[in-house]
Amino acid sequence: MRLAIIADLRVEHTRRWLKQLENCQHDVLVLSTYPYPVKSKSIKIHILPGIFRPGDSFVKSSETKDEALSWKQKLLSVLLRLEIDIWFRPLWHRLSVLDILWQSLAARAILGRFKPDIVQAFRTQNEGYIASFTGIHPVVLFIWGQDFSLFAKNYKIHQWLTRKTLRWMDGLLADCQRDIKLARELGFSAFKPTLVLPGNGGVDLARYSAGRPAYERSRLIVYPRGFSPYLRFDNLLVALKGLLENPQFMDVRMILLMPPSLIERTRKKVESYGLPLIHVEIKPFTDQASWSHLLRETLLIVSPSVSDGTPNSMLEAMACGALPVMGRLNSIEEWIKDGQNGFLFDSEQPDEIEAALCSALSNRELCENAQMINRKIIEDRANVENALPQLFDFYHTVIQS
């Protein structure tokens, strides 16, 4: 099979998929919407031209480093520290669609020479748009968590382009059933094939091993999501302040994982909420080996999201025995049953976040039972070894249909 992928190579989810595809015995071409130094002996890589590209400051990656930032990325890091991005980001999300004009022309020319059997776009904005503008079939789209619930919902230009893109697609992949349902509502045909897979292909169970039993773990909470418009980070800080003021939880520690460019901004915000830095540690995103080690020692992970798909950090935590305490969303409820294998809360309500954390910290028996339940869920539904066979079976289904 000749497979062409349109993706953003900066994003760690994309690079994890590519690592799996390197030994797939198929001819793979990647058209990246952003330059990133990825080398592969078996995969051909082309960088599409672009102007409205914000650098790595917004990207969650364990490999982002301050010293490697370009002048554009350094400028954006300054804007992030000054919190100017609160006003700047919505404008950028609108302007960035202009890149699809020249990127789709370049992609069409390259794909015309490559002659793929199928094209796969990772993410709707802007990679799915580009795939649809090339005019090529068959083509499939892998939806990511914010594509519909954030971009298509809040920006008219993205809603229009998303509807156009979905009508063009011959198949659809998502990391949760909720997004398949939303895609149908936005115009994707009910007669075209779909598949639900974890966002980065699943969890490597050898790398993300079970870790310590819950009763041996200290009361450590990890927040692994960085900053984003769909995360109620301020509400989490309010909840943490209330938690740490309770004498029952004076031994609780919290680790906040952030892009390097946001660490100083995060420190100032934590201090402004009166949280003692002796209890709250702010660290950059780590590599996979360090991340899996941290999860094997962590009691809870927390994510106050108001819009999300299936977070990979949540699946990895479930594999390693860290209990998920998550914002209550339909996509999360596909994995977590409140009070059984995790806790759910309304991310808009700091009191609910605090109550969920208190319940989880106070119930070691539930944490221990959840470790076995969650490991089995990952083995059955999110094992990385099952991802590629399912993906290529899906490709064949789309090609035949």
N, C-alpha and C positions, 0 to 999 in steps of 0.2 A: 504494500500500500504506500502511496505517496501522500503524506500528511503535511499540510501547511497550517501553522499556528500563528495567529495574530495576538500579541500579548505585550505586557510591560515587563521587561526583564528585571527591573529594579525590585519588583515585588517577590518576596520570598516564596509565596505560594506557587508562583509561576516557575521559579527555579527548582522547586522540589518536584514538580511534574516533569520538568526536563530531565532531571536526574534519573527518573524512572524510564523515560523514553529513550535514553541513550543506548540501552541494550535491547530495544524492542524489535530489532531486525526489520525495521521499516525505514523508508526514506523520509526524513523529517526536515522541514524547513521552518524557521522561526522568523517572523517579521516583528521586530520590537518597535513599539511606539516611543521608546526612550532609550538612549545609549546606556549600556551597562557592561562592564568588562567580564562577560561570561565566555569561556572558551570550551569548545566541545570538539572531540575528534570525529564524532558520528553525526552531529546535527549542524546543518547549515544555518547561519545567522545573518540577517540583514537588518540594518537600522533605518527606520523610516524617517524622513525629514520632518521637523517640527519646530515651532516657535514658542507656543504657550505651554512650556513644560517647567514645573516649579522646582525641579531638583529633588533631592532626597529628604528634604526637611519634613515633608508630610508623610513619608513612607515608613511603615513599620518594618524594620529589617534588622536582623542581628549583625549585619555586615556593614551598616552605615557608620562612617567615621568622620569626625569633624575635620581632621587634617586633609581629607580628600575632597572637601567641598570646593566647588567652583565659585566664582564671584557671585553668580546668581543665587547659588545655594547659601552663601554667607549672608547675602542681603536678606534672603528669606528667613534665615536664622535670627537676624536682628529683629525683623518684623514680628516673628513669633515671640521673642522675649518681651517686646513692647506690647504684645497682644493686639497689634494692628490687624492681624489676620482675621479677627472677628468680623471686620467690615470688608476686608480685602478678598477673603476666600469666596464669598458668593459671586463677586464680579469675575473672579478667575474661573469659577466653574462654568460661567456662561461664555467667556471669551475662548476658553480652551477648545470648544467645539469647532472653531475655525481651522484647527489643525487637521480635521478629517478631510478637508478639501484636497490638500496636496498629499496627505498620507494615503488616501484611497487611490489617487492617481498612480502614485509610486507602487502601492501594493498590487494594483491591477496589472501593471507592466511586469512586475517580478513574478506574479502568479501565472501570467500568460506564458512565461518561459518555463516555469517549473511544471505546469500542468498537473496540479494535485488531483487525487481521487476524492479528497474531501478537505474542507477548510474548517478549522476550529478557532473561534474567538474566545479568549479568556477575558471576561468582564464586558458589560454592555457599553459603558462610557470609557473611552471612545472606541475601543477595539471592536465591539460589535457593530457600531456605526460604520466603521471603515470596511468591515467584512461585507456589510449589506451594500455599500456604495461601489464595491468592486464589480457587482453584477454577476458574481460567480456562484454556481451551484455544483454539488450540494455543499451546504454550509451549516454548521451547528454553533450554538452559543452556550457558553458556560456562564450562568448568572452568578454574581457574587452578592453578598449580603445586603449592600446598600443600594444596589442598582435601581430597584423599584421603590423600596420603602423610604429612601432618602432623595435620590436624584430625580427620578420620574415623578415623585410625589410633590417636590418643592420647586422645581424649575420647569416652566412651560416648554422651553426649547428642548430640554431632555425628555419631557413626556412625549413630545411630538416625534423626536428621533427614536425614542424607545419603541413606540408603537410601530413606526415604519420598519425598524430593524426586526421586530418580532414577526411581522407579517412576511418578511423575506426568508426567515430561518426555516431550515428543513428539519431541524431537531433541536432539542433543548435539554441542557443539563443544569442541575442546581444542587446546592448542598442541603436543601430542606424542601419538604412538600409545600410549605407555604408559598415559596416563590414560583412553583409550578402553577399553583392556583392564581397568583397575581398575574402571571404571564398570560393565562387564559383570559383574565379580565381585561388585559391590555391589548388583546387582539391575536394572540398566538392560537393557531388552529387546534381544536380538540382532536383532530384526526392525525396529527403529526406525533412522532415518537418522542418520549421524554425519559430521563433517567436521573435518579437522585444519588449523588456520590458526595462524600466529604470534600471540602473545598480544595485541599492540597493533595487529594488522592488517598487520604486516610492516615492512620497512625502506625509508625514503625514500632511494633511491639517489642522488638529486640532492643531498640534504643530507649524507648519509654517503658521501662520495666516497672514492676508493681511498687517497689519502694517499701518503706517502713510501715508496720501496722499503725493505725491511728493512735493507739494508746502510748506509743513511743515518741510521738511527734510533739514538739513544742507548739505553743499557740501562735503560729506564724500565718499571717494572711498575705497573699500576693495579689497585687493588681497589675495585670500584664498588658493593658490595652493602650497606653499612651493618651494623647489628647485627640479628640475628634468631636465634630458637632453632634454626633449621635450618642455621645457618652456624657452622663451627668456627673462629671468628676467633682464639681462643687458640692453636690448632694452627698457624695461619698465622704468628702472631707468633714462635712457637718456630722454625718453618722459616726465617723471615726472619733471625732472629738467627744461626742456623747458616750461612746463605748469606753474610751480611755479614762473618762471621769468617773466611771463605775468601779468601785474598789474590787469587784470580782474579776476585773479584766486588766489589772495593773501590769500583768506579765505579758500581755499581748504585744507582738511586734508586727510591723507592716512594711512590706517592700513594694515600692512603686516603680514599675519599669517604664522608661520613657526613651524616645529618640535622644541622642546626645545634645542636639540643639535646643531641647526643651527642659533640660535638667535644671538650669538656673531659674527659669520661669516657674517650674514646679516647686522648687525650694522656697521661692518667695511666696507662692500661693499657700503652701503648707504652713509657713510661718504666720501668714496673715490670718489664718484660721485658729491660731493659738495651739497648734499641734506640736508637741515636743519632739525634736529631731532624734532624741534618744530612743523613741518608739517607732519613728518613721524613717526608713532608709530609701533614698532615691538613687536608682541605678540605671545605666543604659541597658537597652535590650541585649541579651546575651546570645551566644551561639547555641546550637541545639544541644550539644553535650552538657553545657553549663545549665541550660534551661531544664533539661530532663533531670539533672541532679537536684536542682532547686525544688522541682515538683515532688521528688521522692521524699523530701524533708518537710514539705509544706502541709499544713493542716487544711487551709481553705484557699480558694481563689475567688475573687469577686469581680463582677463586671456590671456597672450600673448603666446598661445600654437601653435606649428607647427605640432603636432600630438596628436589627442585626439578622444575619443568617445563622449558620452554625459556626461559632468561633472555633478555630483550630486549637487555640489555647485551652478551651474548655474540654475538648476531646482528649488532648494530651494530659491534662490534669486528671481526667477520669481514669485514664490508663495507669497513671502513676499513683493513684490513691489519694489525691488532694480533692476535697469535697467542693463542688461548684456551688457558689452562692450568686445567683444571676438575676438580672432584670427579667420580669415576667413577660415573655414574648411568645407568640405561637411557635416560632422556629425553635426556641429553647425548650418549650414544652414537649417537642417531639423526642427529646432526650432525657429531660429531668422531670420527675414527679415530686412536687413540693412535699418536703417532710419525709421522703423515702430514700432517694439517692442524691439529694441536694435540697437547697432552699431557694425559693423565688420571692421577689419583691417588686413593688412599683418603684421604678427608678426616679420618678418625680417626687417621691416622698422619703426624705431623709430618715424619718422615724421608722419606716418599714425596712429600710436598709439596715439600720441599727438593730432592729428587732430580729431580722433574719440572721445577722452575724452573731448576735447574742445566743440565739437558739442553736446555731451550729457549734459555737465554741463550748456550749454547756452540755452537749449531747455526744459524748465520745462513743457510746454504744451505736448510735445511728451512723456516726462517721465510719466505724469499723464495718458495719453491715454494708454500708454504701460502697466501700472499697471493693468488695467482692462483686456486688451488683454491677458497678460501673466498669470494672475490668471485663466482665462477661459481655456487656453491651458493646464495648469497643472491639472485642474479639469477633463478635458476630456481625456488627454493622459497619465498622470503620477500620478494619484491618487493611493496611496498605498493600498486602500481597494480593488482595482480591480486586484492587482498583483497575489495573491495566487490562486484565481479561474482560471485565465488565465494560470498560471504555471502548475497547476495540470491537466487542460484540455489538455495542451500540452504534459505532461507526458503520459496521456492515449492514445493520438494520436500516440506517438512514440512507445509505447508498442504494440498497435494494428497493427502498420505497420511493 
